[in-house]
Amino acid sequence: MDDEVFNMQIRKFLKNVGVTSQRELEAAVRAAVEDGRLKGDENIAARMTLTIDSLGLSKEIDGNISLT
């Protein structure tokens, strides 16, 4: 295994996860504010699950997103 290649591939994957997740979160929150499901001043509980089936890995990451 080439550690440098492995590290770069992980970073590439995580960058894609971050960009995609941010885009989806922003769209979902804006839609919820527009249709009245959110006021826009809440704290939203969030959970992300990292799964790699071939490694038997499943890790949940919990957090909160403040809208104000």
mmCIF file of the N, C-alpha and C atoms, coordinates in Angstrom:
data_MODEL
# 
_entry.id   MODEL 
# 
loop_
_atom_site.group_PDB 
_atom_site.id 
_atom_site.type_symbol 
_atom_site.label_atom_id 
_atom_site.label_alt_id 
_atom_site.label_comp_id 
_atom_site.label_asym_id 
_atom_site.label_entity_id 
_atom_site.label_seq_id 
_atom_site.pdbx_PDB_ins_code 
_atom_site.Cartn_x 
_atom_site.Cartn_y 
_atom_site.Cartn_z 
_atom_site.occupancy 
_atom_site.B_iso_or_equiv 
_atom_site.pdbx_formal_charge 
_atom_site.auth_seq_id 
_atom_site.auth_comp_id 
_atom_site.auth_asym_id 
_atom_site.auth_atom_id 
_atom_site.pdbx_PDB_model_num 
ATOM 1   N N  . MET A 1 1  ? 0.853   -1.176 0.000  1.00 0.00 ? 1  MET A N  1 
ATOM 2   C CA . MET A 1 1  ? 0.000   0.000  0.000  1.00 0.00 ? 1  MET A CA 1 
ATOM 3   C C  . MET A 1 1  ? 0.897   1.236  0.000  1.00 0.00 ? 1  MET A C  1 
ATOM 4   N N  . ASP A 1 2  ? 0.550   2.174  -0.840 1.00 0.00 ? 2  ASP A N  1 
ATOM 5   C CA . ASP A 1 2  ? 1.271   3.447  -0.899 1.00 0.00 ? 2  ASP A CA 1 
ATOM 6   C C  . ASP A 1 2  ? 0.531   4.452  -0.009 1.00 0.00 ? 2  ASP A C  1 
ATOM 7   N N  . ASP A 1 3  ? 1.121   4.766  1.141  1.00 0.00 ? 3  ASP A N  1 
ATOM 8   C CA . ASP A 1 3  ? 0.461   5.645  2.111  1.00 0.00 ? 3  ASP A CA 1 
ATOM 9   C C  . ASP A 1 3  ? 0.143   7.020  1.537  1.00 0.00 ? 3  ASP A C  1 
ATOM 10  N N  . GLU A 1 4  ? 0.993   7.546  0.700  1.00 0.00 ? 4  GLU A N  1 
ATOM 11  C CA . GLU A 1 4  ? 0.756   8.863  0.120  1.00 0.00 ? 4  GLU A CA 1 
ATOM 12  C C  . GLU A 1 4  ? -0.454  8.841  -0.817 1.00 0.00 ? 4  GLU A C  1 
ATOM 13  N N  . VAL A 1 5  ? -0.535  7.831  -1.658 1.00 0.00 ? 5  VAL A N  1 
ATOM 14  C CA . VAL A 1 5  ? -1.685  7.695  -2.559 1.00 0.00 ? 5  VAL A CA 1 
ATOM 15  C C  . VAL A 1 5  ? -2.958  7.478  -1.747 1.00 0.00 ? 5  VAL A C  1 
ATOM 16  N N  . PHE A 1 6  ? -2.884  6.603  -0.759 1.00 0.00 ? 6  PHE A N  1 
ATOM 17  C CA . PHE A 1 6  ? -4.030  6.318  0.101  1.00 0.00 ? 6  PHE A CA 1 
ATOM 18  C C  . PHE A 1 6  ? -4.535  7.586  0.773  1.00 0.00 ? 6  PHE A C  1 
ATOM 19  N N  . ASN A 1 7  ? -3.623  8.376  1.350  1.00 0.00 ? 7  ASN A N  1 
ATOM 20  C CA . ASN A 1 7  ? -3.986  9.620  2.016  1.00 0.00 ? 7  ASN A CA 1 
ATOM 21  C C  . ASN A 1 7  ? -4.643  10.588 1.040  1.00 0.00 ? 7  ASN A C  1 
ATOM 22  N N  . MET A 1 8  ? -4.098  10.715 -0.147 1.00 0.00 ? 8  MET A N  1 
ATOM 23  C CA . MET A 1 8  ? -4.674  11.629 -1.143 1.00 0.00 ? 8  MET A CA 1 
ATOM 24  C C  . MET A 1 8  ? -6.065  11.163 -1.583 1.00 0.00 ? 8  MET A C  1 
ATOM 25  N N  . GLN A 1 9  ? -6.258  9.855  -1.712 1.00 0.00 ? 9  GLN A N  1 
ATOM 26  C CA . GLN A 1 9  ? -7.563  9.334  -2.101 1.00 0.00 ? 9  GLN A CA 1 
ATOM 27  C C  . GLN A 1 9  ? -8.600  9.569  -1.010 1.00 0.00 ? 9  GLN A C  1 
ATOM 28  N N  . ILE A 1 10 ? -8.193  9.416  0.244  1.00 0.00 ? 10 ILE A N  1 
ATOM 29  C CA . ILE A 1 10 ? -9.108  9.708  1.352  1.00 0.00 ? 10 ILE A CA 1 
ATOM 30  C C  . ILE A 1 10 ? -9.495  11.182 1.328  1.00 0.00 ? 10 ILE A C  1 
ATOM 31  N N  . ARG A 1 11 ? -8.529  12.067 1.147  1.00 0.00 ? 11 ARG A N  1 
ATOM 32  C CA . ARG A 1 11 ? -8.806  13.501 1.097  1.00 0.00 ? 11 ARG A CA 1 
ATOM 33  C C  . ARG A 1 11 ? -9.740  13.853 -0.056 1.00 0.00 ? 11 ARG A C  1 
ATOM 34  N N  . LYS A 1 12 ? -9.532  13.223 -1.193 1.00 0.00 ? 12 LYS A N  1 
ATOM 35  C CA . LYS A 1 12 ? -10.389 13.457 -2.357 1.00 0.00 ? 12 LYS A CA 1 
ATOM 36  C C  . LYS A 1 12 ? -11.832 13.023 -2.056 1.00 0.00 ? 12 LYS A C  1 
ATOM 37  N N  . PHE A 1 13 ? -11.974 11.846 -1.459 1.00 0.00 ? 13 PHE A N  1 
ATOM 38  C CA . PHE A 1 13 ? -13.293 11.347 -1.090 1.00 0.00 ? 13 PHE A CA 1 
ATOM 39  C C  . PHE A 1 13 ? -13.970 12.281 -0.086 1.00 0.00 ? 13 PHE A C  1 
ATOM 40  N N  . LEU A 1 14 ? -13.230 12.684 0.958  1.00 0.00 ? 14 LEU A N  1 
ATOM 41  C CA . LEU A 1 14 ? -13.804 13.547 1.991  1.00 0.00 ? 14 LEU A CA 1 
ATOM 42  C C  . LEU A 1 14 ? -14.164 14.928 1.458  1.00 0.00 ? 14 LEU A C  1 
ATOM 43  N N  . LYS A 1 15 ? -13.403 15.432 0.509  1.00 0.00 ? 15 LYS A N  1 
ATOM 44  C CA . LYS A 1 15 ? -13.748 16.716 -0.111 1.00 0.00 ? 15 LYS A CA 1 
ATOM 45  C C  . LYS A 1 15 ? -15.068 16.587 -0.848 1.00 0.00 ? 15 LYS A C  1 
ATOM 46  N N  . ASN A 1 16 ? -15.239 15.513 -1.579 1.00 0.00 ? 16 ASN A N  1 
ATOM 47  C CA . ASN A 1 16 ? -16.500 15.277 -2.290 1.00 0.00 ? 16 ASN A CA 1 
ATOM 48  C C  . ASN A 1 16 ? -17.660 15.141 -1.307 1.00 0.00 ? 16 ASN A C  1 
ATOM 49  N N  . VAL A 1 17 ? -17.437 14.420 -0.216 1.00 0.00 ? 17 VAL A N  1 
ATOM 50  C CA . VAL A 1 17 ? -18.471 14.273 0.819  1.00 0.00 ? 17 VAL A CA 1 
ATOM 51  C C  . VAL A 1 17 ? -18.840 15.638 1.391  1.00 0.00 ? 17 VAL A C  1 
ATOM 52  N N  . GLY A 1 18 ? -17.841 16.440 1.705  1.00 0.00 ? 18 GLY A N  1 
ATOM 53  C CA . GLY A 1 18 ? -18.084 17.750 2.300  1.00 0.00 ? 18 GLY A CA 1 
ATOM 54  C C  . GLY A 1 18 ? -18.845 18.680 1.384  1.00 0.00 ? 18 GLY A C  1 
ATOM 55  N N  . VAL A 1 19 ? -18.422 18.768 0.133  1.00 0.00 ? 19 VAL A N  1 
ATOM 56  C CA . VAL A 1 19 ? -19.074 19.660 -0.823 1.00 0.00 ? 19 VAL A CA 1 
ATOM 57  C C  . VAL A 1 19 ? -20.508 19.207 -1.082 1.00 0.00 ? 19 VAL A C  1 
ATOM 58  N N  . THR A 1 20 ? -20.680 17.918 -1.305 1.00 0.00 ? 20 THR A N  1 
ATOM 59  C CA . THR A 1 20 ? -22.023 17.386 -1.578 1.00 0.00 ? 20 THR A CA 1 
ATOM 60  C C  . THR A 1 20 ? -22.934 17.544 -0.371 1.00 0.00 ? 20 THR A C  1 
ATOM 61  N N  . SER A 1 21 ? -22.424 17.248 0.818  1.00 0.00 ? 21 SER A N  1 
ATOM 62  C CA . SER A 1 21 ? -23.230 17.363 2.036  1.00 0.00 ? 21 SER A CA 1 
ATOM 63  C C  . SER A 1 21 ? -23.658 18.798 2.277  1.00 0.00 ? 21 SER A C  1 
ATOM 64  N N  . GLN A 1 22 ? -22.745 19.746 2.102  1.00 0.00 ? 22 GLN A N  1 
ATOM 65  C CA . GLN A 1 22 ? -23.086 21.144 2.318  1.00 0.00 ? 22 GLN A CA 1 
ATOM 66  C C  . GLN A 1 22 ? -24.172 21.592 1.348  1.00 0.00 ? 22 GLN A C  1 
ATOM 67  N N  . ARG A 1 23 ? -24.036 21.218 0.089  1.00 0.00 ? 23 ARG A N  1 
ATOM 68  C CA . ARG A 1 23 ? -25.024 21.592 -0.926 1.00 0.00 ? 23 ARG A CA 1 
ATOM 69  C C  . ARG A 1 23 ? -26.408 21.034 -0.568 1.00 0.00 ? 23 ARG A C  1 
ATOM 70  N N  . GLU A 1 24 ? -26.454 19.768 -0.185 1.00 0.00 ? 24 GLU A N  1 
ATOM 71  C CA . GLU A 1 24 ? -27.731 19.136 0.154  1.00 0.00 ? 24 GLU A CA 1 
ATOM 72  C C  . GLU A 1 24 ? -28.344 19.739 1.412  1.00 0.00 ? 24 GLU A C  1 
ATOM 73  N N  . LEU A 1 25 ? -27.516 19.988 2.428  1.00 0.00 ? 25 LEU A N  1 
ATOM 74  C CA . LEU A 1 25 ? -28.013 20.602 3.660  1.00 0.00 ? 25 LEU A CA 1 
ATOM 75  C C  . LEU A 1 25 ? -28.571 21.991 3.410  1.00 0.00 ? 25 LEU A C  1 
ATOM 76  N N  . GLU A 1 26 ? -27.845 22.801 2.656  1.00 0.00 ? 26 GLU A N  1 
ATOM 77  C CA . GLU A 1 26 ? -28.312 24.157 2.364  1.00 0.00 ? 26 GLU A CA 1 
ATOM 78  C C  . GLU A 1 26 ? -29.644 24.124 1.633  1.00 0.00 ? 26 GLU A C  1 
ATOM 79  N N  . ALA A 1 27 ? -29.765 23.253 0.644  1.00 0.00 ? 27 ALA A N  1 
ATOM 80  C CA . ALA A 1 27 ? -31.014 23.168 -0.124 1.00 0.00 ? 27 ALA A CA 1 
ATOM 81  C C  . ALA A 1 27 ? -32.174 22.706 0.755  1.00 0.00 ? 27 ALA A C  1 
ATOM 82  N N  . ALA A 1 28 ? -31.929 21.713 1.600  1.00 0.00 ? 28 ALA A N  1 
ATOM 83  C CA . ALA A 1 28 ? -32.999 21.194 2.456  1.00 0.00 ? 28 ALA A CA 1 
ATOM 84  C C  . ALA A 1 28 ? -33.447 22.225 3.482  1.00 0.00 ? 28 ALA A C  1 
ATOM 85  N N  . VAL A 1 29 ? -32.501 22.946 4.077  1.00 0.00 ? 29 VAL A N  1 
ATOM 86  C CA . VAL A 1 29 ? -32.855 23.961 5.079  1.00 0.00 ? 29 VAL A CA 1 
ATOM 87  C C  . VAL A 1 29 ? -33.601 25.113 4.408  1.00 0.00 ? 29 VAL A C  1 
ATOM 88  N N  . ARG A 1 30 ? -33.124 25.572 3.273  1.00 0.00 ? 30 ARG A N  1 
ATOM 89  C CA . ARG A 1 30 ? -33.826 26.666 2.579  1.00 0.00 ? 30 ARG A CA 1 
ATOM 90  C C  . ARG A 1 30 ? -35.248 26.265 2.210  1.00 0.00 ? 30 ARG A C  1 
ATOM 91  N N  . ALA A 1 31 ? -35.428 25.047 1.719  1.00 0.00 ? 31 ALA A N  1 
ATOM 92  C CA . ALA A 1 31 ? -36.771 24.565 1.366  1.00 0.00 ? 31 ALA A CA 1 
ATOM 93  C C  . ALA A 1 31 ? -37.656 24.500 2.609  1.00 0.00 ? 31 ALA A C  1 
ATOM 94  N N  . ALA A 1 32 ? -37.105 24.036 3.725  1.00 0.00 ? 32 ALA A N  1 
ATOM 95  C CA . ALA A 1 32 ? -37.887 23.932 4.960  1.00 0.00 ? 32 ALA A CA 1 
ATOM 96  C C  . ALA A 1 32 ? -38.277 25.306 5.487  1.00 0.00 ? 32 ALA A C  1 
ATOM 97  N N  . VAL A 1 33 ? -37.399 26.297 5.344  1.00 0.00 ? 33 VAL A N  1 
ATOM 98  C CA . VAL A 1 33 ? -37.737 27.664 5.766  1.00 0.00 ? 33 VAL A CA 1 
ATOM 99  C C  . VAL A 1 33 ? -38.808 28.236 4.846  1.00 0.00 ? 33 VAL A C  1 
ATOM 100 N N  . GLU A 1 34 ? -38.649 28.029 3.558  1.00 0.00 ? 34 GLU A N  1 
ATOM 101 C CA . GLU A 1 34 ? -39.621 28.565 2.594  1.00 0.00 ? 34 GLU A CA 1 
ATOM 102 C C  . GLU A 1 34 ? -41.012 27.986 2.779  1.00 0.00 ? 34 GLU A C  1 
ATOM 103 N N  . ASP A 1 35 ? -41.108 26.696 3.097  1.00 0.00 ? 35 ASP A N  1 
ATOM 104 C CA . ASP A 1 35 ? -42.444 26.106 3.232  1.00 0.00 ? 35 ASP A CA 1 
ATOM 105 C C  . ASP A 1 35 ? -42.960 26.082 4.673  1.00 0.00 ? 35 ASP A C  1 
ATOM 106 N N  . GLY A 1 36 ? -42.211 26.721 5.591  1.00 0.00 ? 36 GLY A N  1 
ATOM 107 C CA . GLY A 1 36 ? -42.708 26.907 6.946  1.00 0.00 ? 36 GLY A CA 1 
ATOM 108 C C  . GLY A 1 36 ? -42.389 25.792 7.928  1.00 0.00 ? 36 GLY A C  1 
ATOM 109 N N  . ARG A 1 37 ? -41.674 24.757 7.511  1.00 0.00 ? 37 ARG A N  1 
ATOM 110 C CA . ARG A 1 37 ? -41.313 23.701 8.464  1.00 0.00 ? 37 ARG A CA 1 
ATOM 111 C C  . ARG A 1 37 ? -40.271 24.181 9.459  1.00 0.00 ? 37 ARG A C  1 
ATOM 112 N N  . LEU A 1 38 ? -39.493 25.174 9.083  1.00 0.00 ? 38 LEU A N  1 
ATOM 113 C CA . LEU A 1 38 ? -38.526 25.802 9.974  1.00 0.00 ? 38 LEU A CA 1 
ATOM 114 C C  . LEU A 1 38 ? -38.742 27.309 9.979  1.00 0.00 ? 38 LEU A C  1 
ATOM 115 N N  . LYS A 1 39 ? -38.422 27.946 11.113 1.00 0.00 ? 39 LYS A N  1 
ATOM 116 C CA . LYS A 1 39 ? -38.503 29.403 11.192 1.00 0.00 ? 39 LYS A CA 1 
ATOM 117 C C  . LYS A 1 39 ? -37.212 30.054 10.719 1.00 0.00 ? 39 LYS A C  1 
ATOM 118 N N  . GLY A 1 40 ? -36.096 29.342 10.891 1.00 0.00 ? 40 GLY A N  1 
ATOM 119 C CA . GLY A 1 40 ? -34.803 29.889 10.497 1.00 0.00 ? 40 GLY A CA 1 
ATOM 120 C C  . GLY A 1 40 ? -33.925 30.264 11.675 1.00 0.00 ? 40 GLY A C  1 
ATOM 121 N N  . ASP A 1 41 ? -34.417 29.994 12.896 1.00 0.00 ? 41 ASP A N  1 
ATOM 122 C CA . ASP A 1 41 ? -33.610 30.308 14.088 1.00 0.00 ? 41 ASP A CA 1 
ATOM 123 C C  . ASP A 1 41 ? -33.350 29.081 14.956 1.00 0.00 ? 41 ASP A C  1 
ATOM 124 N N  . GLU A 1 42 ? -33.605 27.900 14.393 1.00 0.00 ? 42 GLU A N  1 
ATOM 125 C CA . GLU A 1 42 ? -33.465 26.661 15.151 1.00 0.00 ? 42 GLU A CA 1 
ATOM 126 C C  . GLU A 1 42 ? -32.019 26.155 15.195 1.00 0.00 ? 42 GLU A C  1 
ATOM 127 N N  . ASN A 1 43 ? -31.845 25.177 16.073 1.00 0.00 ? 43 ASN A N  1 
ATOM 128 C CA . ASN A 1 43 ? -30.685 24.298 16.048 1.00 0.00 ? 43 ASN A CA 1 
ATOM 129 C C  . ASN A 1 43 ? -31.194 22.966 15.515 1.00 0.00 ? 43 ASN A C  1 
ATOM 130 N N  . ILE A 1 44 ? -30.516 22.433 14.533 1.00 0.00 ? 44 ILE A N  1 
ATOM 131 C CA . ILE A 1 44 ? -30.963 21.197 13.894 1.00 0.00 ? 44 ILE A CA 1 
ATOM 132 C C  . ILE A 1 44 ? -30.008 20.074 14.267 1.00 0.00 ? 44 ILE A C  1 
ATOM 133 N N  . ALA A 1 45 ? -30.554 19.001 14.816 1.00 0.00 ? 45 ALA A N  1 
ATOM 134 C CA . ALA A 1 45 ? -29.747 17.813 15.102 1.00 0.00 ? 45 ALA A CA 1 
ATOM 135 C C  . ALA A 1 45 ? -29.458 17.116 13.779 1.00 0.00 ? 45 ALA A C  1 
ATOM 136 N N  . ALA A 1 46 ? -28.201 16.744 13.585 1.00 0.00 ? 46 ALA A N  1 
ATOM 137 C CA . ALA A 1 46 ? -27.802 16.083 12.340 1.00 0.00 ? 46 ALA A CA 1 
ATOM 138 C C  . ALA A 1 46 ? -27.011 14.820 12.657 1.00 0.00 ? 46 ALA A C  1 
ATOM 139 N N  . ARG A 1 47 ? -27.095 13.867 11.746 1.00 0.00 ? 47 ARG A N  1 
ATOM 140 C CA . ARG A 1 47 ? -26.324 12.629 11.880 1.00 0.00 ? 47 ARG A CA 1 
ATOM 141 C C  . ARG A 1 47 ? -25.811 12.233 10.499 1.00 0.00 ? 47 ARG A C  1 
ATOM 142 N N  . MET A 1 48 ? -24.548 11.919 10.456 1.00 0.00 ? 48 MET A N  1 
ATOM 143 C CA . MET A 1 48 ? -23.912 11.446 9.232  1.00 0.00 ? 48 MET A CA 1 
ATOM 144 C C  . MET A 1 48 ? -23.432 10.025 9.492  1.00 0.00 ? 48 MET A C  1 
ATOM 145 N N  . THR A 1 49 ? -23.635 9.138  8.541  1.00 0.00 ? 49 THR A N  1 
ATOM 146 C CA . THR A 1 49 ? -23.175 7.763  8.682  1.00 0.00 ? 49 THR A CA 1 
ATOM 147 C C  . THR A 1 49 ? -22.147 7.466  7.605  1.00 0.00 ? 49 THR A C  1 
ATOM 148 N N  . LEU A 1 50 ? -20.969 7.042  8.044  1.00 0.00 ? 50 LEU A N  1 
ATOM 149 C CA . LEU A 1 50 ? -19.914 6.609  7.144  1.00 0.00 ? 50 LEU A CA 1 
ATOM 150 C C  . LEU A 1 50 ? -19.965 5.092  7.094  1.00 0.00 ? 50 LEU A C  1 
ATOM 151 N N  . THR A 1 51 ? -20.147 4.555  5.894  1.00 0.00 ? 51 THR A N  1 
ATOM 152 C CA . THR A 1 51 ? -20.257 3.112  5.735  1.00 0.00 ? 51 THR A CA 1 
ATOM 153 C C  . THR A 1 51 ? -19.313 2.644  4.641  1.00 0.00 ? 51 THR A C  1 
ATOM 154 N N  . ILE A 1 52 ? -18.520 1.645  4.960  1.00 0.00 ? 52 ILE A N  1 
ATOM 155 C CA . ILE A 1 52 ? -17.697 0.964  3.962  1.00 0.00 ? 52 ILE A CA 1 
ATOM 156 C C  . ILE A 1 52 ? -17.966 -0.525 4.153  1.00 0.00 ? 52 ILE A C  1 
ATOM 157 N N  . ASP A 1 53 ? -18.855 -1.044 3.330  1.00 0.00 ? 53 ASP A N  1 
ATOM 158 C CA . ASP A 1 53 ? -19.308 -2.424 3.490  1.00 0.00 ? 53 ASP A CA 1 
ATOM 159 C C  . ASP A 1 53 ? -18.157 -3.427 3.446  1.00 0.00 ? 53 ASP A C  1 
ATOM 160 N N  . SER A 1 54 ? -17.224 -3.231 2.519  1.00 0.00 ? 54 SER A N  1 
ATOM 161 C CA . SER A 1 54 ? -16.139 -4.209 2.352  1.00 0.00 ? 54 SER A CA 1 
ATOM 162 C C  . SER A 1 54 ? -15.206 -4.270 3.560  1.00 0.00 ? 54 SER A C  1 
ATOM 163 N N  . LEU A 1 55 ? -15.251 -3.245 4.410  1.00 0.00 ? 55 LEU A N  1 
ATOM 164 C CA . LEU A 1 55 ? -14.425 -3.226 5.620  1.00 0.00 ? 55 LEU A CA 1 
ATOM 165 C C  . LEU A 1 55 ? -15.234 -3.515 6.886  1.00 0.00 ? 55 LEU A C  1 
ATOM 166 N N  . GLY A 1 56 ? -16.542 -3.653 6.733  1.00 0.00 ? 56 GLY A N  1 
ATOM 167 C CA . GLY A 1 56 ? -17.396 -3.846 7.898  1.00 0.00 ? 56 GLY A CA 1 
ATOM 168 C C  . GLY A 1 56 ? -17.453 -2.604 8.769  1.00 0.00 ? 56 GLY A C  1 
ATOM 169 N N  . LEU A 1 57 ? -17.293 -1.427 8.143  1.00 0.00 ? 57 LEU A N  1 
ATOM 170 C CA . LEU A 1 57 ? -17.256 -0.164 8.882  1.00 0.00 ? 57 LEU A CA 1 
ATOM 171 C C  . LEU A 1 57 ? -18.592 0.557  8.775  1.00 0.00 ? 57 LEU A C  1 
ATOM 172 N N  . SER A 1 58 ? -19.108 0.952  9.909  1.00 0.00 ? 58 SER A N  1 
ATOM 173 C CA . SER A 1 58 ? -20.280 1.816  9.968  1.00 0.00 ? 58 SER A CA 1 
ATOM 174 C C  . SER A 1 58 ? -20.090 2.722  11.176 1.00 0.00 ? 58 SER A C  1 
ATOM 175 N N  . LYS A 1 59 ? -19.926 4.015  10.932 1.00 0.00 ? 59 LYS A N  1 
ATOM 176 C CA . LYS A 1 59 ? -19.661 4.978  11.999 1.00 0.00 ? 59 LYS A CA 1 
ATOM 177 C C  . LYS A 1 59 ? -20.642 6.123  11.890 1.00 0.00 ? 59 LYS A C  1 
ATOM 178 N N  . GLU A 1 60 ? -21.379 6.382  12.958 1.00 0.00 ? 60 GLU A N  1 
ATOM 179 C CA . GLU A 1 60 ? -22.305 7.506  12.992 1.00 0.00 ? 60 GLU A CA 1 
ATOM 180 C C  . GLU A 1 60 ? -21.647 8.676  13.669 1.00 0.00 ? 60 GLU A C  1 
ATOM 181 N N  . ILE A 1 61 ? -21.833 9.851  13.086 1.00 0.00 ? 61 ILE A N  1 
ATOM 182 C CA . ILE A 1 61 ? -21.286 11.090 13.618 1.00 0.00 ? 61 ILE A CA 1 
ATOM 183 C C  . ILE A 1 61 ? -22.466 12.025 13.869 1.00 0.00 ? 61 ILE A C  1 
ATOM 184 N N  . ASP A 1 62 ? -22.665 12.407 15.126 1.00 0.00 ? 62 ASP A N  1 
ATOM 185 C CA . ASP A 1 62 ? -23.778 13.283 15.496 1.00 0.00 ? 62 ASP A CA 1 
ATOM 186 C C  . ASP A 1 62 ? -23.281 14.701 15.714 1.00 0.00 ? 62 ASP A C  1 
ATOM 187 N N  . GLY A 1 63 ? -24.149 15.653 15.410 1.00 0.00 ? 63 GLY A N  1 
ATOM 188 C CA . GLY A 1 63 ? -23.810 17.051 15.645 1.00 0.00 ? 63 GLY A CA 1 
ATOM 189 C C  . GLY A 1 63 ? -25.051 17.918 15.584 1.00 0.00 ? 63 GLY A C  1 
ATOM 190 N N  . ASN A 1 64 ? -24.852 19.199 15.760 1.00 0.00 ? 64 ASN A N  1 
ATOM 191 C CA . ASN A 1 64 ? -25.926 20.174 15.680 1.00 0.00 ? 64 ASN A CA 1 
ATOM 192 C C  . ASN A 1 64 ? -25.533 21.277 14.731 1.00 0.00 ? 64 ASN A C  1 
ATOM 193 N N  . ILE A 1 65 ? -26.514 21.771 14.002 1.00 0.00 ? 65 ILE A N  1 
ATOM 194 C CA . ILE A 1 65 ? -26.301 22.885 13.073 1.00 0.00 ? 65 ILE A CA 1 
ATOM 195 C C  . ILE A 1 65 ? -27.190 24.029 13.524 1.00 0.00 ? 65 ILE A C  1 
ATOM 196 N N  . SER A 1 66 ? -26.571 25.138 13.882 1.00 0.00 ? 66 SER A N  1 
ATOM 197 C CA . SER A 1 66 ? -27.307 26.314 14.321 1.00 0.00 ? 66 SER A CA 1 
ATOM 198 C C  . SER A 1 66 ? -27.611 27.190 13.116 1.00 0.00 ? 66 SER A C  1 
ATOM 199 N N  . LEU A 1 67 ? -28.854 27.663 13.028 1.00 0.00 ? 67 LEU A N  1 
ATOM 200 C CA . LEU A 1 67 ? -29.248 28.522 11.913 1.00 0.00 ? 67 LEU A CA 1 
ATOM 201 C C  . LEU A 1 67 ? -29.109 29.996 12.229 1.00 0.00 ? 67 LEU A C  1 
ATOM 202 N N  . THR A 1 68 ? -28.733 30.323 13.445 1.00 0.00 ? 68 THR A N  1 
ATOM 203 C CA . THR A 1 68 ? -28.544 31.738 13.785 1.00 0.00 ? 68 THR A CA 1 
ATOM 204 C C  . THR A 1 68 ? -27.155 31.966 14.353 1.00 0.00 ? 68 THR A C  1 
# 
